[in-house]
Every structure is written in structure tokens, then in C-alpha cells.
Amino acid sequence: MYYKDKNLNSYLNEKLQEYKAQIIKTDKVGKYCSAVTLFYNNKYIIYINETITEKRFILTALHELSHIKLNYLGYKYEKKGKKNLKEKIVNFNMVWSNRRIFEPTRVFYYLFLALLSEDALYKNIDFIIT
């Protein structure tokens, strides 16, 4: 179980199956890294920092799945600063692709934050299952 809300947990499990991915919580990704995604044996493995909050965990998992969906994987897509355009695209896609789990009246605000700042997005976003 990834999140206390069973519906949100089910949603995340569906997404993981859709992308043939699995999540492993670990302390091996580094102090300042939220996650790393690798492709191994025809499966995506998302290593997520076990020290992050529950909310950040879900957002990080969805963010990594967005990398997979957009095929933005590998060293050339690693963060190179807060103004990295590819990361903004990944965050925008993360919000848009998963909009049904966010408050409907705030989706466009979240899309704006995705383009503005990942930190602002992650601090202000809330989940709702509809």
C-alpha cells in the first residue's frame, strides 16, 4: 500500500500495470533525489526515496510514470536546474494525464504551477478521487 486512501492506491496500481512498472522504496537514491527510473528485463523499476512524505511519494510516482509515457528517460533528461524545460513538460503531463484525481476546479491552476515551479506545484497540489 502506497497511500492511506484506498482509491488513490488503486489508481496508482492501475497506472503501474499500464506502464509495466514497479516501485521500490529505498534509501539508495541519494539524500536530495526523490526517484530514479530504470528499464530492466522489459519492466520499468521506479526507485523512490523512502524518506519523502506520503503525498510527495504519490506525486513522485506519477512524475516518474510521466517520464515513461513521454519516453524522457536517461541521463539527458536528468534535472539540470529548476528551469529545465523537459521537467516542466513532464510535470505538465503528470497533472493533465492524472487530472481525474485532482480537484477539478484547480486543474488549470496546477497546470500553471507545473510550468512555473515544481516546488510550488508539489506544495499546493491536493488529491481527490472522482
C-alpha positions as CSV (number, residue, x, y, z in Angstrom):
1,M,0.0,0.0,0.0
2,Y,1.4,3.3,-1.1
3,Y,-1.1,5.8,0.3
4,K,-3.7,5.8,3.0
5,D,-6.6,6.4,0.6
6,K,-7.5,3.1,-1.0
7,N,-9.0,4.7,-4.1
8,L,-5.8,6.6,-4.7
9,N,-3.8,3.5,-4.1
10,S,-5.9,1.6,-6.6
11,Y,-5.4,4.3,-9.1
12,L,-1.6,4.2,-8.7
13,N,-1.6,0.4,-9.1
14,E,-3.6,0.7,-12.3
15,K,-1.1,3.2,-13.7
16,L,1.9,0.9,-12.7
17,Q,0.3,-2.0,-14.5
18,E,-0.5,0.1,-17.6
19,Y,3.2,1.1,-17.9
20,K,4.6,-2.2,-16.8
21,A,6.3,-0.6,-13.8
22,Q,7.0,-1.4,-10.2
23,I,8.0,0.8,-7.3
24,I,10.7,0.1,-4.8
25,K,11.2,2.3,-1.8
26,T,14.8,2.7,-1.0
27,D,17.4,4.9,0.8
28,K,19.8,4.3,-2.1
29,V,18.7,7.2,-4.5
30,G,20.5,9.9,-2.5
31,K,19.6,12.5,0.0
32,Y,18.5,15.1,-2.5
33,C,16.9,12.8,-5.1
34,S,13.2,11.8,-5.0
35,A,13.4,9.0,-7.5
36,V,15.3,7.2,-10.3
37,T,13.6,5.1,-13.0
38,L,15.4,2.2,-14.8
39,F,14.3,-0.2,-17.5
40,Y,15.4,-3.8,-16.8
41,N,14.0,-7.1,-18.1
42,N,11.2,-5.4,-20.1
43,K,10.0,-3.6,-17.0
44,Y,10.4,-0.2,-15.5
45,I,11.6,-0.1,-12.0
46,I,11.0,3.2,-10.1
47,Y,13.2,3.6,-7.1
48,I,11.6,6.2,-4.7
49,N,13.4,7.7,-1.8
50,E,11.8,6.2,1.3
51,T,12.3,9.4,3.4
52,I,9.8,11.6,1.4
53,T,6.3,12.3,2.6
54,E,3.3,10.2,1.5
55,K,1.9,13.0,-0.7
56,R,5.3,13.6,-2.3
57,F,5.6,9.8,-2.8
58,I,2.4,9.7,-4.9
59,L,3.4,12.8,-6.9
60,T,6.9,11.4,-7.5
61,A,5.5,8.1,-8.7
62,L,3.1,9.9,-11.1
63,H,6.0,12.1,-12.2
64,E,8.2,9.1,-13.0
65,L,5.4,7.4,-14.9
66,S,5.1,10.6,-16.9
67,H,8.8,10.3,-17.8
68,I,8.0,6.8,-19.0
69,K,4.9,7.9,-21.0
70,L,6.9,10.7,-22.7
71,N,10.0,8.5,-23.2
72,Y,12.1,11.1,-21.3
73,L,14.4,8.6,-19.7
74,G,18.2,8.6,-19.3
75,Y,20.9,11.0,-18.3
76,K,20.0,13.6,-20.9
77,Y,16.6,14.1,-19.1
78,E,18.1,14.5,-15.6
79,K,17.3,17.7,-13.8
80,K,19.8,20.4,-14.7
81,G,18.2,23.2,-12.7
82,K,14.8,24.5,-11.8
83,K,14.2,25.9,-15.3
84,N,14.7,22.6,-17.2
85,L,12.0,22.7,-19.9
86,K,11.8,18.8,-20.1
87,E,11.0,18.6,-16.4
88,K,8.2,21.3,-16.8
89,I,6.8,19.2,-19.7
90,V,6.9,16.1,-17.5
91,N,5.1,17.9,-14.7
92,F,2.5,19.4,-17.0
93,N,1.9,15.9,-18.5
94,M,1.7,14.4,-15.0
95,V,-1.1,16.9,-14.0
96,W,-3.0,16.6,-17.3
97,S,-2.8,12.8,-17.6
98,N,-4.0,12.3,-14.0
99,R,-6.4,15.2,-13.8
100,R,-9.3,13.0,-12.5
101,I,-7.5,12.6,-9.2
102,F,-7.2,16.3,-8.6
103,E,-9.8,18.9,-7.6
104,P,-11.5,19.7,-10.9
105,T,-11.7,23.4,-10.3
106,R,-7.9,23.6,-9.7
107,V,-6.6,21.6,-12.6
108,F,-5.7,24.6,-14.7
109,Y,-4.0,26.2,-11.6
110,Y,-1.9,23.1,-11.2
111,L,-1.0,23.1,-14.9
112,F,0.2,26.7,-14.5
113,L,2.2,25.7,-11.4
114,A,3.7,22.8,-13.4
115,L,5.2,25.3,-15.8
116,L,6.2,27.7,-13.1
117,S,7.8,25.7,-10.4
118,E,7.9,22.0,-9.4
119,D,8.3,23.1,-5.7
120,A,5.2,25.3,-5.9
121,L,3.2,22.5,-7.7
122,Y,4.1,19.9,-5.1
123,K,3.4,22.2,-2.2
124,N,0.0,23.3,-3.5
125,I,-1.5,20.2,-5.1
126,D,-4.1,18.0,-3.4
127,F,-5.7,14.8,-4.5
128,I,-9.4,13.9,-4.9
129,I,-10.7,10.7,-6.4
130,T,-13.8,11.3,-8.6
